[in-house]
Amino acid sequence: QVQLVESGGGLVQAGGSLRLSCAASGRTFKDDAMGWFRQAPGKEREFVAAITWSGSNTYGADSVKGRFTISRDNAKNTVYLQMNSLKPEDTAVYYCAVNRGGISRYPRVYDFWGQGTQVTVSS
């Protein structure tokens, strides 16, 4: 059974930083892309960033470019999201997900999802 467990969320002031982690288990994730999405109250789930299995290719939403960095450690089956210069509009539940089909910004193509971690940015 595949499990994705996010951690690292919390409350931070605007301009601050957080590092999210997502530990994956339950299958071999070779060749799988991994992504981060977020969902604010009353809004649809939106793409944040994604990374290929090798880590050689990453893809980020325009709203986070230059501020957020996605990375992964395949030895630990873990993907990270380093978030700097946080803004109140970054407040959301952040989810990680696995896509066996490759890197994508579309949540519907992702096969497995974590339960999410809350990130709250105060002004």
C-alpha positions as CSV (number, residue, x, y, z in Angstrom):
1,Q,0.0,0.0,0.0
2,V,1.4,3.3,-1.1
3,Q,1.8,5.9,1.7
4,L,2.8,9.6,1.3
5,V,3.4,11.4,4.5
6,E,3.9,15.2,4.4
7,S,5.5,17.1,7.2
8,G,7.1,20.5,7.9
9,G,4.0,22.7,7.7
10,G,3.2,25.4,10.3
11,L,2.7,29.0,11.0
12,V,5.2,31.5,9.7
13,Q,5.3,35.3,9.2
14,A,5.4,36.8,5.8
15,G,8.9,36.7,4.4
16,G,9.8,33.6,6.3
17,S,10.7,30.1,5.1
18,L,9.5,26.6,5.6
19,R,10.7,23.3,4.2
20,L,8.1,20.6,3.5
21,S,9.0,16.9,3.3
22,C,7.1,14.1,1.8
23,A,8.2,10.5,2.6
24,A,6.9,7.8,0.3
25,S,6.6,4.1,0.9
26,G,4.9,1.0,-0.3
27,R,6.3,0.6,-3.8
28,T,9.2,1.3,-6.0
29,F,9.1,4.8,-7.2
30,K,11.7,4.5,-9.9
31,D,10.7,6.6,-13.0
32,D,7.9,8.2,-11.0
33,A,7.5,12.0,-11.0
34,M,6.5,13.7,-7.8
35,G,4.7,16.9,-7.3
36,W,3.4,19.4,-4.8
37,F,0.0,20.9,-4.9
38,R,-1.9,23.2,-2.6
39,Q,-5.5,24.0,-1.7
40,A,-6.8,27.1,0.0
41,P,-10.3,27.2,1.6
42,G,-12.9,27.6,-1.1
43,K,-10.4,27.2,-3.9
44,E,-9.5,24.4,-6.2
45,R,-6.3,22.4,-5.8
46,E,-3.5,24.0,-7.7
47,F,-0.2,23.0,-8.9
48,V,2.9,24.2,-7.1
49,A,5.9,22.2,-8.4
50,A,6.9,18.8,-9.8
51,I,10.1,16.9,-10.4
52,T,11.2,13.9,-12.4
53,W,12.6,10.8,-10.8
54,S,16.1,11.7,-11.7
55,G,15.7,15.2,-10.4
56,S,17.1,16.6,-13.7
57,N,13.8,18.2,-14.6
58,T,11.7,20.4,-12.5
59,Y,8.6,22.5,-13.2
60,G,7.1,25.2,-11.1
61,A,4.0,27.4,-11.1
62,D,4.6,31.0,-12.0
63,S,3.3,32.1,-8.7
64,V,6.2,30.4,-6.8
65,K,9.1,30.7,-9.2
66,G,12.1,32.2,-7.6
67,R,10.7,31.5,-4.2
68,F,10.0,27.8,-4.0
69,T,12.4,24.9,-4.9
70,I,11.5,21.3,-5.3
71,S,14.1,18.5,-4.8
72,R,14.1,14.8,-4.0
73,D,16.3,12.2,-2.4
74,N,15.6,8.9,-4.0
75,A,17.7,7.0,-1.5
76,K,15.1,8.1,1.1
77,N,12.1,8.1,-1.2
78,T,11.5,11.7,-0.1
79,V,10.6,14.9,-1.9
80,Y,11.1,18.3,-0.5
81,L,9.7,21.8,-1.1
82,Q,11.8,24.6,0.2
83,M,9.6,27.7,0.5
84,N,11.2,31.1,0.9
85,S,9.8,34.6,0.9
86,L,6.4,33.3,1.9
87,K,3.4,35.4,1.4
88,P,-0.1,35.3,3.0
89,E,-1.5,34.1,-0.3
90,D,0.7,31.0,0.1
91,T,-1.6,29.9,2.9
92,A,-3.1,26.5,2.1
93,V,-2.9,22.8,2.7
94,Y,0.0,21.4,0.8
95,Y,-0.2,17.9,-0.7
96,C,2.5,15.8,-2.3
97,A,1.6,13.3,-5.0
98,V,3.2,10.6,-7.2
99,N,2.6,10.3,-10.9
100,R,3.7,7.2,-12.6
101,G,3.2,8.8,-16.0
102,G,5.8,11.6,-15.6
103,I,6.1,15.2,-14.7
104,S,2.8,17.1,-15.0
105,R,1.0,20.1,-13.6
106,Y,-2.5,18.4,-13.7
107,P,-3.7,16.9,-10.5
108,R,-6.0,14.5,-12.2
109,V,-3.1,12.5,-13.6
110,Y,-1.4,11.8,-10.3
111,D,-1.9,8.3,-8.9
112,F,-1.2,8.6,-5.2
113,W,-1.7,11.5,-2.7
114,G,-0.7,12.3,0.8
115,Q,-3.0,13.7,3.5
116,G,-1.6,17.2,3.4
117,T,0.1,19.6,5.7
118,Q,-1.1,23.0,6.7
119,V,0.9,26.1,5.9
120,T,-0.3,29.4,7.3
121,V,1.5,32.7,6.5
122,S,0.6,35.6,8.6
123,S,0.9,39.2,7.4
